[in-house]
């Protein structure tokens, strides 16, 4: 095992170890939780108020806002988007070998 990953990228390591999907899911959930919290603060919406707007429990909102809890459904994401007056937009993107965008990719959608 000595020197197995020398010279390889972190993405390659995650792929080789079968951890890439989990890492990407965790990162995405952290971003979503952050965006929801930011929008709640901007609109001065409490967790209790959001729960009422979404017709879910306060503990469900806590799970939604927990960056470590990746078990969120598309329906829940759509419901929180509607409650916040937003649209949920999902799209497939090209897989990159590196997590750092190339100069030609920086102008496109991420």
VEXDREN-2710 file (C-alpha; in Angstrom, 1 decimal):
% VEXDREN-2710
k/r/px/py/pz
1/UNK/0.0/0.0/0.0
2/UNK/3.0/2.3/0.3
3/UNK/2.9/5.0/-2.3
4/UNK/-0.4/3.8/-3.8
5/UNK/-1.8/7.2/-4.2
6/UNK/1.3/9.3/-4.8
7/UNK/0.7/11.6/-7.7
8/UNK/-3.0/10.9/-8.0
9/UNK/-5.7/13.5/-7.3
10/UNK/-8.0/13.4/-4.4
11/UNK/-10.9/12.7/-6.8
12/UNK/-9.0/9.7/-8.1
13/UNK/-8.5/8.5/-4.5
14/UNK/-12.2/8.8/-3.7
15/UNK/-13.1/6.9/-6.9
16/UNK/-10.6/4.1/-6.2
17/UNK/-11.9/3.7/-2.7
18/UNK/-15.6/3.9/-3.8
19/UNK/-16.2/7.0/-1.8
20/UNK/-16.9/9.6/-4.6
21/UNK/-20.7/9.4/-4.6
22/UNK/-20.8/9.8/-0.8
23/UNK/-18.4/12.7/-0.8
24/UNK/-20.3/14.5/-3.6
25/UNK/-23.7/13.9/-1.9
26/UNK/-22.3/15.3/1.4
27/UNK/-20.9/18.4/-0.3
28/UNK/-24.1/19.0/-2.2
29/UNK/-26.2/18.6/1.0
30/UNK/-24.0/21.1/2.8
31/UNK/-24.5/23.6/0.0
32/UNK/-28.2/23.1/-0.1
33/UNK/-28.5/23.5/3.7
34/UNK/-26.4/26.7/3.6
35/UNK/-28.6/28.1/0.8
36/UNK/-31.8/27.3/2.6
37/UNK/-30.5/28.9/5.8
38/UNK/-29.3/32.0/4.0
39/UNK/-32.7/32.4/2.3
40/UNK/-34.5/31.9/5.6
41/UNK/-32.4/34.6/7.2
42/UNK/-32.9/37.0/4.2
43/UNK/-36.7/36.5/4.5
44/UNK/-36.7/36.5/8.3
45/UNK/-38.3/33.0/8.4
46/UNK/-37.9/30.9/11.5
47/UNK/-37.6/27.1/11.5
48/UNK/-41.0/27.0/13.1
49/UNK/-42.5/29.2/10.4
50/UNK/-40.9/27.2/7.7
51/UNK/-42.2/24.0/9.2
52/UNK/-45.8/25.4/9.1
53/UNK/-45.3/26.7/5.5
54/UNK/-44.2/23.2/4.4
55/UNK/-46.7/21.4/6.6
56/UNK/-43.9/19.3/8.3
57/UNK/-42.6/19.0/11.8
58/UNK/-39.9/21.3/13.2
59/UNK/-37.7/18.3/13.6
60/UNK/-38.0/17.6/9.9
61/UNK/-36.8/21.2/9.2
62/UNK/-33.9/20.5/11.5
63/UNK/-33.0/17.4/9.5
64/UNK/-33.4/19.4/6.3
65/UNK/-31.0/22.0/7.6
66/UNK/-28.5/19.5/9.0
67/UNK/-25.6/19.5/6.5
68/UNK/-24.6/16.0/7.7
69/UNK/-28.0/14.5/7.0
70/UNK/-28.1/13.6/3.3
71/UNK/-31.4/11.7/3.4
72/UNK/-33.5/14.4/1.8
73/UNK/-36.0/13.8/-1.0
74/UNK/-36.6/15.7/-4.2
75/UNK/-40.2/16.3/-3.0
76/UNK/-38.9/17.9/0.2
77/UNK/-36.4/20.1/-1.8
78/UNK/-39.3/21.2/-4.1
79/UNK/-41.5/22.0/-1.1
80/UNK/-38.8/24.1/0.6
81/UNK/-38.2/25.9/-2.6
82/UNK/-41.9/26.7/-3.0
83/UNK/-42.1/27.8/0.7
84/UNK/-39.3/30.2/0.1
85/UNK/-40.7/31.5/-3.2
86/UNK/-38.0/29.9/-5.2
87/UNK/-37.7/27.2/-8.0
88/UNK/-35.7/24.1/-7.6
89/UNK/-33.4/23.6/-10.5
90/UNK/-31.5/20.3/-11.0
91/UNK/-29.4/19.4/-13.9
92/UNK/-26.8/16.9/-14.9
93/UNK/-23.3/18.2/-15.5
94/UNK/-20.3/16.7/-17.2
95/UNK/-18.1/14.7/-14.9
96/UNK/-14.7/16.3/-14.4
97/UNK/-11.6/14.4/-13.4
98/UNK/-10.5/17.4/-11.3
99/UNK/-12.5/19.3/-8.9
100/UNK/-10.8/22.5/-10.1
101/UNK/-12.5/24.0/-13.2
102/UNK/-10.4/24.5/-16.3
103/UNK/-10.3/28.1/-17.6
104/UNK/-12.7/27.3/-20.4
105/UNK/-15.2/25.8/-18.0
106/UNK/-15.3/28.8/-15.6
107/UNK/-17.7/30.8/-17.8
108/UNK/-20.3/28.0/-18.0
109/UNK/-23.0/26.9/-15.6
110/UNK/-21.8/24.9/-12.5
END
